[in-house]
Amino acid sequence: MKLSQFKFRLPEELIAQYPSPQRDEARMMVLHRKTGEIEHRIFKEIINYFDNGDLMVFNDTKVFPARLYGNKEKTGARIEVFLLRELNEENKLWDVLVEPARKIRIGNKLYFDDDESMVAEVIDNTTSRGRTLRFLYDGTHEEFKSALYALGQTPLPDYIKREPEEDDADRYQCIFASKEGAVVTPAAGTHFSRELLKRLEIKGVEQGFITVHSGLGNFREIDVEDLTKHRMDSEQMEASQELVDLVNRTKDAERQVCAVGTSVLRGIASAVSMGGHMKTYEGWTNKFIFPPYDFTVATSLVSNFHMPYSTMLMMVAAFGGYELVMKAYDAAVAEKYRFGAYGDAMLILD
């Protein structure tokens, strides 16, 4: 497959700038792989496609307020600092991106608040934009994290052309998010309300959780036409024994295993074992999935509508079939579905 095969016309007004008023009332396109049939539904109607003994696997990663702004010493230049991950708790070292990168050198200090209680020193250049910062803060690690996050903003994607608002801290997050570490929300999971999860539970649909700390690599532009030459950024993940037992039991019973989101699909594929089963996994994955790909565990997928050329679109096309998914995306544009993290959903079934 070539990068150019994932181009489609996406009018800018279809990129959602705000979430739907209610989590479970976004629109949902249902795509049937075997027949090619397309249905148009409301998300909470997803319950009609699953039965007792089926399994939904969610990503329980939690997004932290990763975007903050500091001022460079002496010049006072405003610098955006995007926190990627904590490297060393004791020394308060963080892997970050900075903009504008050309203004930041090793040894520079950045000040993040008026009383100068939060200061960081640049100690390493990791990439052209990336830096390692050492935060200088007097207090416990818990106090430091609390103070740091109080300065941060919800890391909305760049295609959302507005400043974060108070509601974003809640809505750019799944209600079951519990394990901090992501800077990109597992968007498909944000459509599930407490009421919908309870109704699914009452119906006998089981719920399992994998942890994939989604990073900015999901949004990084692919700069090669030959997709076999693209390298994904690594993301930390964990597939527990509890989840593995649940998935394998469901598979053996020949029930549905639904991956809620491309991060879950990728995590499951990174922990696959023989015979269409899963094994436990803890570590990092840089698995890049594009058509054609043989999925042996997941039988259905929930996903949002993604941007042209994106790795998430490629993964959805690998699962649903390239021609069928691209046809569905054309239909989504024609029907004015909303795209992006705050957009509408697609359910792909056999």
Contacts in CASP RR format, 6 or more apart in sequence:
PFRMAT RR
TARGET T0000
AUTHOR 0000-0000-0000
METHOD contacts of the structure
MODEL  1
MKLSQFKFRLPEELIAQYPSPQRDEARMMVLHRKTGEIEHRIFKEIINYF
DNGDLMVFNDTKVFPARLYGNKEKTGARIEVFLLRELNEENKLWDVLVEP
ARKIRIGNKLYFDDDESMVAEVIDNTTSRGRTLRFLYDGTHEEFKSALYA
LGQTPLPDYIKREPEEDDADRYQCIFASKEGAVVTPAAGTHFSRELLKRL
EIKGVEQGFITVHSGLGNFREIDVEDLTKHRMDSEQMEASQELVDLVNRT
KDAERQVCAVGTSVLRGIASAVSMGGHMKTYEGWTNKFIFPPYDFTVATS
LVSNFHMPYSTMLMMVAAFGGYELVMKAYDAAVAEKYRFGAYGDAMLILD
1 227 0 8 1.000
1 290 0 8 1.000
1 291 0 8 1.000
1 314 0 8 1.000
1 322 0 8 1.000
2 225 0 8 1.000
2 226 0 8 1.000
2 227 0 8 1.000
3 222 0 8 1.000
3 224 0 8 1.000
3 225 0 8 1.000
3 226 0 8 1.000
3 227 0 8 1.000
3 309 0 8 1.000
4 225 0 8 1.000
5 322 0 8 1.000
6 308 0 8 1.000
6 309 0 8 1.000
6 310 0 8 1.000
6 313 0 8 1.000
6 314 0 8 1.000
6 317 0 8 1.000
7 308 0 8 1.000
7 309 0 8 1.000
8 308 0 8 1.000
8 326 0 8 1.000
8 329 0 8 1.000
8 330 0 8 1.000
8 333 0 8 1.000
9 333 0 8 1.000
10 307 0 8 1.000
10 308 0 8 1.000
10 333 0 8 1.000
10 339 0 8 1.000
11 333 0 8 1.000
14 333 0 8 1.000
14 336 0 8 1.000
14 337 0 8 1.000
14 338 0 8 1.000
14 339 0 8 1.000
15 159 0 8 1.000
15 160 0 8 1.000
15 307 0 8 1.000
15 338 0 8 1.000
15 339 0 8 1.000
15 340 0 8 1.000
16 160 0 8 1.000
16 338 0 8 1.000
16 339 0 8 1.000
16 340 0 8 1.000
16 341 0 8 1.000
16 342 0 8 1.000
16 343 0 8 1.000
16 344 0 8 1.000
17 160 0 8 1.000
17 161 0 8 1.000
17 162 0 8 1.000
17 342 0 8 1.000
18 342 0 8 1.000
19 26 0 8 1.000
19 171 0 8 1.000
19 190 0 8 1.000
19 342 0 8 1.000
19 343 0 8 1.000
20 26 0 8 1.000
20 338 0 8 1.000
20 342 0 8 1.000
20 343 0 8 1.000
20 344 0 8 1.000
22 193 0 8 1.000
23 43 0 8 1.000
23 171 0 8 1.000
23 175 0 8 1.000
23 190 0 8 1.000
23 191 0 8 1.000
23 192 0 8 1.000
23 193 0 8 1.000
23 196 0 8 1.000
24 42 0 8 1.000
24 43 0 8 1.000
24 44 0 8 1.000
24 191 0 8 1.000
24 192 0 8 1.000
24 193 0 8 1.000
24 195 0 8 1.000
24 196 0 8 1.000
25 42 0 8 1.000
25 43 0 8 1.000
25 44 0 8 1.000
26 42 0 8 1.000
26 43 0 8 1.000
26 191 0 8 1.000
26 338 0 8 1.000
26 343 0 8 1.000
26 344 0 8 1.000
26 345 0 8 1.000
27 40 0 8 1.000
27 41 0 8 1.000
27 42 0 8 1.000
27 43 0 8 1.000
27 337 0 8 1.000
27 338 0 8 1.000
27 344 0 8 1.000
27 345 0 8 1.000
28 40 0 8 1.000
28 41 0 8 1.000
28 42 0 8 1.000
28 43 0 8 1.000
28 45 0 8 1.000
28 46 0 8 1.000
28 191 0 8 1.000
28 344 0 8 1.000
28 345 0 8 1.000
28 346 0 8 1.000
28 347 0 8 1.000
29 38 0 8 1.000
29 39 0 8 1.000
29 40 0 8 1.000
29 41 0 8 1.000
29 328 0 8 1.000
29 331 0 8 1.000
29 332 0 8 1.000
29 335 0 8 1.000
29 337 0 8 1.000
29 344 0 8 1.000
29 345 0 8 1.000
29 346 0 8 1.000
29 347 0 8 1.000
30 38 0 8 1.000
30 39 0 8 1.000
30 40 0 8 1.000
30 41 0 8 1.000
30 49 0 8 1.000
30 346 0 8 1.000
30 347 0 8 1.000
30 349 0 8 1.000
31 37 0 8 1.000
31 38 0 8 1.000
31 320 0 8 1.000
31 324 0 8 1.000
31 325 0 8 1.000
31 328 0 8 1.000
31 346 0 8 1.000
31 347 0 8 1.000
31 348 0 8 1.000
31 349 0 8 1.000
32 38 0 8 1.000
32 39 0 8 1.000
32 349 0 8 1.000
32 350 0 8 1.000
33 320 0 8 1.000
33 321 0 8 1.000
33 324 0 8 1.000
33 348 0 8 1.000
33 349 0 8 1.000
33 350 0 8 1.000
34 350 0 8 1.000
36 324 0 8 1.000
38 328 0 8 1.000
38 331 0 8 1.000
40 335 0 8 1.000
43 191 0 8 1.000
43 196 0 8 1.000
43 344 0 8 1.000
43 345 0 8 1.000
44 193 0 8 1.000
44 196 0 8 1.000
46 196 0 8 1.000
46 302 0 8 1.000
46 347 0 8 1.000
47 196 0 8 1.000
47 199 0 8 1.000
47 200 0 8 1.000
47 203 0 8 1.000
47 205 0 8 1.000
49 300 0 8 1.000
49 347 0 8 1.000
49 349 0 8 1.000
50 56 0 8 1.000
50 200 0 8 1.000
50 203 0 8 1.000
50 205 0 8 1.000
50 256 0 8 1.000
50 258 0 8 1.000
51 203 0 8 1.000
51 204 0 8 1.000
51 205 0 8 1.000
51 255 0 8 1.000
51 256 0 8 1.000
52 203 0 8 1.000
52 204 0 8 1.000
52 205 0 8 1.000
53 204 0 8 1.000
53 205 0 8 1.000
53 206 0 8 1.000
53 250 0 8 1.000
53 253 0 8 1.000
53 255 0 8 1.000
54 204 0 8 1.000
54 205 0 8 1.000
54 206 0 8 1.000
54 250 0 8 1.000
54 255 0 8 1.000
54 256 0 8 1.000
54 257 0 8 1.000
54 258 0 8 1.000
55 205 0 8 1.000
55 206 0 8 1.000
55 207 0 8 1.000
55 208 0 8 1.000
55 246 0 8 1.000
55 247 0 8 1.000
55 250 0 8 1.000
55 255 0 8 1.000
55 256 0 8 1.000
55 257 0 8 1.000
55 258 0 8 1.000
56 200 0 8 1.000
56 205 0 8 1.000
56 206 0 8 1.000
56 207 0 8 1.000
56 208 0 8 1.000
56 258 0 8 1.000
56 260 0 8 1.000
57 208 0 8 1.000
57 209 0 8 1.000
57 210 0 8 1.000
57 243 0 8 1.000
57 247 0 8 1.000
57 257 0 8 1.000
57 258 0 8 1.000
57 259 0 8 1.000
57 260 0 8 1.000
57 264 0 8 1.000
57 268 0 8 1.000
57 298 0 8 1.000
58 174 0 8 1.000
58 176 0 8 1.000
58 186 0 8 1.000
58 189 0 8 1.000
58 192 0 8 1.000
58 207 0 8 1.000
58 208 0 8 1.000
58 209 0 8 1.000
58 210 0 8 1.000
58 260 0 8 1.000
58 264 0 8 1.000
59 174 0 8 1.000
59 186 0 8 1.000
59 189 0 8 1.000
59 209 0 8 1.000
59 210 0 8 1.000
59 211 0 8 1.000
59 212 0 8 1.000
59 214 0 8 1.000
59 260 0 8 1.000
59 261 0 8 1.000
59 263 0 8 1.000
59 264 0 8 1.000
60 174 0 8 1.000
60 176 0 8 1.000
60 177 0 8 1.000
60 178 0 8 1.000
60 179 0 8 1.000
60 209 0 8 1.000
60 210 0 8 1.000
60 211 0 8 1.000
61 177 0 8 1.000
61 179 0 8 1.000
61 180 0 8 1.000
61 181 0 8 1.000
61 182 0 8 1.000
61 186 0 8 1.000
61 211 0 8 1.000
61 212 0 8 1.000
61 213 0 8 1.000
61 214 0 8 1.000
61 263 0 8 1.000
62 173 0 8 1.000
62 177 0 8 1.000
62 178 0 8 1.000
62 179 0 8 1.000
62 180 0 8 1.000
62 181 0 8 1.000
62 182 0 8 1.000
63 154 0 8 1.000
63 155 0 8 1.000
63 172 0 8 1.000
63 173 0 8 1.000
63 177 0 8 1.000
63 181 0 8 1.000
63 182 0 8 1.000
63 183 0 8 1.000
63 184 0 8 1.000
63 185 0 8 1.000
64 83 0 8 1.000
64 149 0 8 1.000
64 180 0 8 1.000
64 181 0 8 1.000
64 182 0 8 1.000
64 183 0 8 1.000
65 149 0 8 1.000
65 152 0 8 1.000
65 153 0 8 1.000
65 154 0 8 1.000
65 155 0 8 1.000
65 169 0 8 1.000
66 82 0 8 1.000
66 83 0 8 1.000
66 84 0 8 1.000
66 152 0 8 1.000
66 155 0 8 1.000
66 183 0 8 1.000
67 80 0 8 1.000
67 81 0 8 1.000
67 82 0 8 1.000
67 83 0 8 1.000
67 152 0 8 1.000
67 153 0 8 1.000
67 154 0 8 1.000
67 155 0 8 1.000
67 164 0 8 1.000
68 80 0 8 1.000
68 81 0 8 1.000
68 83 0 8 1.000
68 112 0 8 1.000
68 148 0 8 1.000
68 151 0 8 1.000
68 152 0 8 1.000
68 153 0 8 1.000
69 78 0 8 1.000
69 79 0 8 1.000
69 80 0 8 1.000
69 81 0 8 1.000
69 112 0 8 1.000
70 78 0 8 1.000
70 79 0 8 1.000
70 80 0 8 1.000
70 81 0 8 1.000
70 110 0 8 1.000
70 111 0 8 1.000
70 112 0 8 1.000
71 77 0 8 1.000
71 78 0 8 1.000
71 79 0 8 1.000
71 110 0 8 1.000
71 111 0 8 1.000
71 112 0 8 1.000
72 79 0 8 1.000
72 103 0 8 1.000
72 104 0 8 1.000
72 108 0 8 1.000
72 109 0 8 1.000
72 110 0 8 1.000
73 108 0 8 1.000
73 109 0 8 1.000
73 110 0 8 1.000
73 111 0 8 1.000
75 103 0 8 1.000
77 103 0 8 1.000
79 98 0 8 1.000
79 99 0 8 1.000
79 100 0 8 1.000
79 103 0 8 1.000
79 104 0 8 1.000
79 110 0 8 1.000
80 98 0 8 1.000
80 99 0 8 1.000
81 96 0 8 1.000
81 97 0 8 1.000
81 98 0 8 1.000
81 110 0 8 1.000
81 120 0 8 1.000
81 133 0 8 1.000
82 96 0 8 1.000
82 97 0 8 1.000
82 98 0 8 1.000
82 99 0 8 1.000
82 155 0 8 1.000
82 183 0 8 1.000
82 216 0 8 1.000
83 94 0 8 1.000
83 96 0 8 1.000
83 148 0 8 1.000
83 183 0 8 1.000
84 94 0 8 1.000
84 95 0 8 1.000
84 96 0 8 1.000
84 97 0 8 1.000
84 183 0 8 1.000
84 215 0 8 1.000
84 216 0 8 1.000
85 94 0 8 1.000
85 95 0 8 1.000
85 181 0 8 1.000
85 213 0 8 1.000
85 236 0 8 1.000
86 93 0 8 1.000
86 94 0 8 1.000
86 95 0 8 1.000
87 93 0 8 1.000
87 94 0 8 1.000
87 95 0 8 1.000
87 132 0 8 1.000
89 141 0 8 1.000
90 141 0 8 1.000
91 134 0 8 1.000
92 134 0 8 1.000
92 135 0 8 1.000
92 136 0 8 1.000
92 137 0 8 1.000
92 141 0 8 1.000
92 144 0 8 1.000
93 123 0 8 1.000
93 132 0 8 1.000
93 133 0 8 1.000
93 134 0 8 1.000
93 135 0 8 1.000
94 120 0 8 1.000
94 132 0 8 1.000
94 133 0 8 1.000
94 135 0 8 1.000
95 126 0 8 1.000
95 130 0 8 1.000
95 132 0 8 1.000
96 130 0 8 1.000
96 131 0 8 1.000
96 132 0 8 1.000
96 133 0 8 1.000
97 129 0 8 1.000
97 130 0 8 1.000
97 131 0 8 1.000
97 216 0 8 1.000
98 104 0 8 1.000
98 129 0 8 1.000
98 130 0 8 1.000
98 131 0 8 1.000
99 129 0 8 1.000
101 128 0 8 1.000
101 129 0 8 1.000
101 130 0 8 1.000
101 131 0 8 1.000
104 110 0 8 1.000
104 122 0 8 1.000
104 131 0 8 1.000
105 122 0 8 1.000
106 122 0 8 1.000
106 123 0 8 1.000
106 124 0 8 1.000
106 125 0 8 1.000
107 121 0 8 1.000
107 122 0 8 1.000
107 123 0 8 1.000
108 121 0 8 1.000
108 122 0 8 1.000
109 119 0 8 1.000
109 120 0 8 1.000
109 121 0 8 1.000
109 122 0 8 1.000
110 119 0 8 1.000
110 120 0 8 1.000
110 121 0 8 1.000
110 122 0 8 1.000
110 133 0 8 1.000
111 118 0 8 1.000
111 119 0 8 1.000
112 118 0 8 1.000
112 119 0 8 1.000
112 120 0 8 1.000
112 151 0 8 1.000
113 151 0 8 1.000
117 137 0 8 1.000
117 138 0 8 1.000
117 147 0 8 1.000
118 135 0 8 1.000
118 137 0 8 1.000
118 147 0 8 1.000
118 148 0 8 1.000
118 151 0 8 1.000
119 135 0 8 1.000
119 136 0 8 1.000
119 137 0 8 1.000
120 133 0 8 1.000
120 134 0 8 1.000
120 135 0 8 1.000
120 136 0 8 1.000
121 133 0 8 1.000
121 134 0 8 1.000
121 136 0 8 1.000
122 131 0 8 1.000
122 132 0 8 1.000
122 133 0 8 1.000
123 132 0 8 1.000
123 133 0 8 1.000
123 134 0 8 1.000
124 131 0 8 1.000
124 132 0 8 1.000
125 131 0 8 1.000
125 132 0 8 1.000
126 132 0 8 1.000
135 144 0 8 1.000
135 148 0 8 1.000
137 143 0 8 1.000
137 144 0 8 1.000
137 147 0 8 1.000
137 148 0 8 1.000
153 163 0 8 1.000
153 164 0 8 1.000
154 164 0 8 1.000
154 168 0 8 1.000
154 169 0 8 1.000
154 172 0 8 1.000
155 172 0 8 1.000
155 183 0 8 1.000
155 184 0 8 1.000
156 162 0 8 1.000
156 164 0 8 1.000
156 168 0 8 1.000
156 172 0 8 1.000
156 341 0 8 1.000
157 184 0 8 1.000
157 219 0 8 1.000
157 340 0 8 1.000
157 341 0 8 1.000
158 219 0 8 1.000
159 307 0 8 1.000
159 340 0 8 1.000
160 341 0 8 1.000
160 342 0 8 1.000
171 190 0 8 1.000
171 342 0 8 1.000
172 185 0 8 1.000
172 190 0 8 1.000
172 341 0 8 1.000
172 342 0 8 1.000
173 185 0 8 1.000
173 190 0 8 1.000
174 185 0 8 1.000
174 186 0 8 1.000
174 189 0 8 1.000
174 190 0 8 1.000
174 192 0 8 1.000
175 192 0 8 1.000
175 193 0 8 1.000
175 194 0 8 1.000
175 197 0 8 1.000
176 192 0 8 1.000
176 197 0 8 1.000
176 209 0 8 1.000
179 211 0 8 1.000
179 213 0 8 1.000
181 213 0 8 1.000
181 236 0 8 1.000
182 212 0 8 1.000
182 213 0 8 1.000
182 214 0 8 1.000
182 215 0 8 1.000
183 214 0 8 1.000
183 215 0 8 1.000
183 216 0 8 1.000
184 214 0 8 1.000
184 215 0 8 1.000
184 216 0 8 1.000
184 218 0 8 1.000
184 219 0 8 1.000
184 341 0 8 1.000
185 214 0 8 1.000
185 341 0 8 1.000
186 212 0 8 1.000
186 214 0 8 1.000
186 260 0 8 1.000
186 261 0 8 1.000
186 263 0 8 1.000
186 264 0 8 1.000
187 261 0 8 1.000
187 304 0 8 1.000
187 340 0 8 1.000
187 341 0 8 1.000
187 342 0 8 1.000
187 343 0 8 1.000
188 260 0 8 1.000
188 261 0 8 1.000
188 262 0 8 1.000
188 264 0 8 1.000
188 302 0 8 1.000
188 303 0 8 1.000
188 304 0 8 1.000
188 345 0 8 1.000
189 260 0 8 1.000
189 261 0 8 1.000
189 302 0 8 1.000
190 341 0 8 1.000
191 302 0 8 1.000
191 345 0 8 1.000
192 260 0 8 1.000
197 207 0 8 1.000
200 207 0 8 1.000
201 207 0 8 1.000
206 246 0 8 1.000
206 250 0 8 1.000
208 242 0 8 1.000
208 243 0 8 1.000
208 246 0 8 1.000
209 240 0 8 1.000
209 243 0 8 1.000
210 237 0 8 1.000
210 238 0 8 1.000
210 239 0 8 1.000
210 240 0 8 1.000
210 243 0 8 1.000
210 264 0 8 1.000
210 267 0 8 1.000
210 268 0 8 1.000
210 271 0 8 1.000
211 236 0 8 1.000
211 237 0 8 1.000
211 238 0 8 1.000
211 239 0 8 1.000
212 235 0 8 1.000
212 236 0 8 1.000
212 237 0 8 1.000
212 263 0 8 1.000
212 264 0 8 1.000
212 266 0 8 1.000
212 267 0 8 1.000
212 285 0 8 1.000
213 235 0 8 1.000
213 236 0 8 1.000
213 237 0 8 1.000
214 235 0 8 1.000
214 263 0 8 1.000
215 233 0 8 1.000
215 235 0 8 1.000
216 233 0 8 1.000
217 232 0 8 1.000
217 233 0 8 1.000
217 311 0 8 1.000
218 310 0 8 1.000
218 311 0 8 1.000
218 312 0 8 1.000
219 310 0 8 1.000
220 233 0 8 1.000
221 309 0 8 1.000
222 230 0 8 1.000
222 309 0 8 1.000
222 311 0 8 1.000
224 230 0 8 1.000
227 288 0 8 1.000
227 290 0 8 1.000
227 314 0 8 1.000
230 288 0 8 1.000
230 311 0 8 1.000
231 286 0 8 1.000
231 288 0 8 1.000
232 286 0 8 1.000
232 287 0 8 1.000
232 288 0 8 1.000
232 311 0 8 1.000
233 286 0 8 1.000
234 284 0 8 1.000
234 285 0 8 1.000
234 286 0 8 1.000
235 263 0 8 1.000
235 284 0 8 1.000
235 285 0 8 1.000
235 286 0 8 1.000
236 283 0 8 1.000
236 284 0 8 1.000
237 267 0 8 1.000
237 270 0 8 1.000
237 271 0 8 1.000
237 281 0 8 1.000
237 282 0 8 1.000
237 283 0 8 1.000
237 284 0 8 1.000
237 285 0 8 1.000
238 281 0 8 1.000
238 282 0 8 1.000
238 283 0 8 1.000
239 267 0 8 1.000
239 268 0 8 1.000
239 270 0 8 1.000
239 271 0 8 1.000
239 278 0 8 1.000
239 279 0 8 1.000
239 280 0 8 1.000
239 281 0 8 1.000
239 282 0 8 1.000
240 280 0 8 1.000
241 280 0 8 1.000
243 278 0 8 1.000
244 271 0 8 1.000
244 277 0 8 1.000
244 278 0 8 1.000
244 279 0 8 1.000
244 280 0 8 1.000
247 257 0 8 1.000
247 268 0 8 1.000
247 277 0 8 1.000
247 278 0 8 1.000
247 297 0 8 1.000
248 277 0 8 1.000
248 278 0 8 1.000
250 256 0 8 1.000
250 257 0 8 1.000
251 257 0 8 1.000
251 276 0 8 1.000
251 277 0 8 1.000
251 297 0 8 1.000
256 299 0 8 1.000
256 300 0 8 1.000
257 268 0 8 1.000
257 297 0 8 1.000
257 298 0 8 1.000
257 299 0 8 1.000
257 300 0 8 1.000
258 298 0 8 1.000
258 299 0 8 1.000
258 300 0 8 1.000
258 301 0 8 1.000
258 302 0 8 1.000
259 265 0 8 1.000
259 268 0 8 1.000
259 298 0 8 1.000
259 300 0 8 1.000
259 301 0 8 1.000
259 302 0 8 1.000
260 302 0 8 1.000
261 301 0 8 1.000
261 302 0 8 1.000
261 303 0 8 1.000
261 304 0 8 1.000
262 301 0 8 1.000
262 303 0 8 1.000
262 306 0 8 1.000
262 312 0 8 1.000
262 315 0 8 1.000
262 316 0 8 1.000
264 298 0 8 1.000
265 289 0 8 1.000
265 295 0 8 1.000
265 298 0 8 1.000
265 301 0 8 1.000
265 315 0 8 1.000
265 319 0 8 1.000
266 285 0 8 1.000
266 287 0 8 1.000
266 289 0 8 1.000
266 315 0 8 1.000
267 281 0 8 1.000
267 285 0 8 1.000
267 287 0 8 1.000
268 278 0 8 1.000
268 297 0 8 1.000
268 298 0 8 1.000
269 287 0 8 1.000
269 289 0 8 1.000
269 293 0 8 1.000
269 295 0 8 1.000
269 297 0 8 1.000
269 298 0 8 1.000
270 281 0 8 1.000
270 285 0 8 1.000
270 287 0 8 1.000
271 278 0 8 1.000
271 279 0 8 1.000
271 280 0 8 1.000
271 281 0 8 1.000
272 278 0 8 1.000
272 279 0 8 1.000
272 296 0 8 1.000
272 297 0 8 1.000
273 279 0 8 1.000
275 296 0 8 1.000
276 296 0 8 1.000
276 297 0 8 1.000
277 297 0 8 1.000
278 297 0 8 1.000
288 311 0 8 1.000
289 314 0 8 1.000
289 315 0 8 1.000
289 318 0 8 1.000
290 311 0 8 1.000
290 314 0 8 1.000
290 315 0 8 1.000
290 317 0 8 1.000
290 318 0 8 1.000
291 314 0 8 1.000
291 317 0 8 1.000
291 318 0 8 1.000
291 321 0 8 1.000
291 322 0 8 1.000
292 318 0 8 1.000
292 322 0 8 1.000
293 318 0 8 1.000
293 319 0 8 1.000
295 318 0 8 1.000
295 319 0 8 1.000
298 319 0 8 1.000
299 350 0 8 1.000
300 347 0 8 1.000
300 348 0 8 1.000
300 349 0 8 1.000
300 350 0 8 1.000
301 316 0 8 1.000
301 319 0 8 1.000
301 320 0 8 1.000
301 347 0 8 1.000
301 348 0 8 1.000
302 345 0 8 1.000
302 346 0 8 1.000
302 347 0 8 1.000
302 348 0 8 1.000
303 312 0 8 1.000
303 316 0 8 1.000
303 345 0 8 1.000
303 346 0 8 1.000
303 348 0 8 1.000
304 312 0 8 1.000
304 339 0 8 1.000
304 340 0 8 1.000
304 341 0 8 1.000
304 343 0 8 1.000
304 344 0 8 1.000
304 345 0 8 1.000
304 346 0 8 1.000
305 329 0 8 1.000
305 332 0 8 1.000
305 337 0 8 1.000
305 338 0 8 1.000
305 339 0 8 1.000
305 340 0 8 1.000
305 343 0 8 1.000
305 344 0 8 1.000
305 345 0 8 1.000
305 346 0 8 1.000
306 312 0 8 1.000
306 313 0 8 1.000
306 316 0 8 1.000
306 339 0 8 1.000
306 340 0 8 1.000
307 313 0 8 1.000
307 339 0 8 1.000
307 340 0 8 1.000
313 325 0 8 1.000
313 329 0 8 1.000
316 325 0 8 1.000
316 346 0 8 1.000
316 348 0 8 1.000
317 325 0 8 1.000
317 326 0 8 1.000
319 325 0 8 1.000
319 348 0 8 1.000
320 348 0 8 1.000
325 348 0 8 1.000
328 346 0 8 1.000
332 339 0 8 1.000
332 344 0 8 1.000
332 346 0 8 1.000
337 343 0 8 1.000
337 344 0 8 1.000
338 344 0 8 1.000
END
